Amino acid sequence: MALETWLTKVKKTISNSLDSAKSSIPNSRASKHNNNSNVGVLSFEIAGLMSKLLHLWNSLSDKSIIRLRDESISLEGVRKIVSNDESFLLGLACAEMAENVRVVAKSISRISKRCLDSNLQCFDEFANLGHDSHGWVLSSKDMEAKTKKMDRYVTITATLYKEMEELSTIENSLRKSFQCKEYDIQSSIKEQKIIDLQQKLFWQRQEVKYLKERSLWNRSFDMVVSMLVRSIFTILGRIKLVFGIGHGYPPSLPRSLSASATVHPTENPNACNFVSGPLKSCKPEENKDLAVRFFEFNSKLLKPPPSTLGAAALALHYSNLIIVMEKMIKSPQLVGVDARDDLYSMLPSSIRSSLRARLKGVGFSASDPVLAGEWRTALGRILGWLSPMAHNMIKWQNERSFEHQNLLPKTNVLLLQTLFFANKEKTEAAITELLVGLNYIWRFEREMTAKALFECTNFNGMLLN
């Protein structure tokens, strides 16, 4: 009875404090306007956008661009089944980076509608055309300072999210404690538990309040969007600079700060040279039109040709198929008949036909250890360049799934490093070769196992006799 009376008093106290808090909020339009100007719960989405911008900026560093030229587009698999044309491959890399900028710009455009600054409200012009009409590109020094600031905001906002989840957990625990019907003999223990929860709740609310002040939560839309807009203009300028697109380089991004000379060398730094596909050169009068169509052009460039796995919607399926075969080739002795049948059921009709043609006339015996060793070596060479592209396809797809679309990419995998732009005929020929080799070493392992069991049985029989 005493505990119930005490709980009733606590409930009334909390209810009265909430009522007084609500009544203390001013109803003036000015106060309402100020509250609406802060990003509030949208801070978590904005932190995600900042993370993506930071990732984009880091992928355009001198070190990353040199790695792109010397490693990414030089992969054996890329050269074998995607393209051996360096300009085309660099064009795909440029187009994908520009497309990533466009996707982030669309999200920023939606948030910019809440700004008071009319220039920021018109950001959708950039999101649609990629045209900087206000000259908001930052210098490299300012951009570095901006990235450090954004990184700090992202970290604090992520911490705020965790602490708010913890606050919600404590509030639910306290609510359940109040709603629980009390027949417990140890009422003093229950009372102490509620007191501890209330104290914990108080300090957790103070922590959340402190983090809101330091994070993006209490920042205005104008301040946050201005930071995003300037960053995205600078990133786009960096893309054009690094890949040699156009000759209207902004003075705040001097050519000496980029590794573009190592990516796209040219004797004349002001020449209007392009790395990507059809963008070979342009006339001065075409520059303005090119800037307007920048996003549109790069989106079209990422559309896979008809001869590719991407166009046939088979890139992901073939990646899974290759990964399954890779596991089987590593341990053929562990592959059962059911697993072999499951693998065959994954094959499309085109590969089944070519596999039947390759296996026609092949004998049932597979007992040659030399031939088995040669097949293992050959399969290892094929998987050496084909397997990384299959794994890259899975990574690329997972990072862009609906569940992870608001998360920061964990890798720098580009679409050109996957099977998306891979030639369908060449890829299927490589897969068929893997299947033929797997068929032989699988049968070889089964025959060797059967032979060993037979000899062991005979030996045991001899011992018994």
Salt bridges, closest charged atoms under 4 A:
GLU45 OE2 - ARG110 NH2 2.37
ASP62 OD1 - ARG238 NH2 2.87
ASP70 OD1 - ARG69 NE 2.59
GLU76 OE2 - LYS80 NZ 3.88
GLU86 OE1 - ARG79 NH2 4.00
GLU96 OE2 - ARG400 NH2 3.71
GLU99 OE2 - ARG102 NH2 2.67
ASP124 OD2 - LYS113 NZ 3.18
GLU166 OE2 - LYS200 NZ 3.97
GLU171 OE2 - ARG205 NH2 3.39
ASP289 OD2 - ARG293 NE 2.77
GLU296 OE2 - LYS300 NZ 3.39
GLU326 OE2 - LYS330 NZ 3.94
GLU326 OE1 - HIS391 NE2 2.96
GLU399 OE1 - ARG400 NH1 3.71
GLU428 OE2 - LYS424 NZ 2.95
GLU433 OE1 - ARG358 NH1 2.61
GLU445 OE2 - ARG376 NH2 2.39
